[in-house]
Amino acid sequence: MTAAPPADPLSTLREYRKLGPWNLRDLASVAGALLEASGVRPTNAAASVRPSQRTIRYYVTRGLVTPPAGRGTGATYSYRHLLQVLLIKIRQMEGVSLTTVVTELEDQTGDAIERRVAVALGPGIPIPSLLALGSTTVARGRAGQAMHIWNTLAEGPYDDLEDTERRFATTKWHRIPIVRGLELHVHEGHPLASHAMESREIAKAVRLAINRIMLESQ
């Protein structure tokens, strides 16, 4: 299989624009997963990589994040909110105060914020289908729903899923080299097979996951 050229971080980031809206919990999960998958680490020890729901609410009250559409449990957040949360966390992890971030956000357009986030996250941004949201995330946004469906196909018993039986009835597999001594085999019936030409991004995401597991086991 011929590997596709590296994806542009900005183009990959824009894939998330069509996956909203999110509720507050899913917004926090998606933002945190993007930061972790991209390898962004704080230079400021007090800054957490993952934004909490409470933190995002505080950002809204400070004027750092635009108020959501709706109120209470019905409040929804868009791609614009995701970019704002990502930039705030990135700048915080760089040691910049929230007061400074407020000024920076006032002086920048949405396009400028998007470009800054893409540059900061770099080529480690996973495509949406490879974003590790975590098994405890409630799937409400389209990204979360897709993750829930793919996890069900991968983990659910075949005899409970007629569609899964049909998908896995043939024996064609895509082989994606990860590192020396390790390959990922993707069955053509799995949804990930539709991204087979993005093998370089898939391999990168798997390597990041493996490195995280190895670090946690030390």
Salt bridges, closest charged atoms under 4 A:
GLU15 OE1 - LYS18 NZ 3.17
GLU36 OE2 - ARG50 NE 3.35
GLU94 OE1 - ARG91 NH1 2.42
GLU104 OE2 - ARG91 NH2 2.66
GLU104 OE1 - ARG116 NH1 3.92
GLU114 OE1 - ARG14 NE 3.13
ASP163 OD1 - ARG166 NH2 2.37
ASP163 OD2 - ARG167 NE 2.59
GLU183 OE2 - ARG175 NH2 3.02
GLU183 OE1 - HIS185 NE2 3.01
GLU198 OE1 - HIS195 ND1 2.79
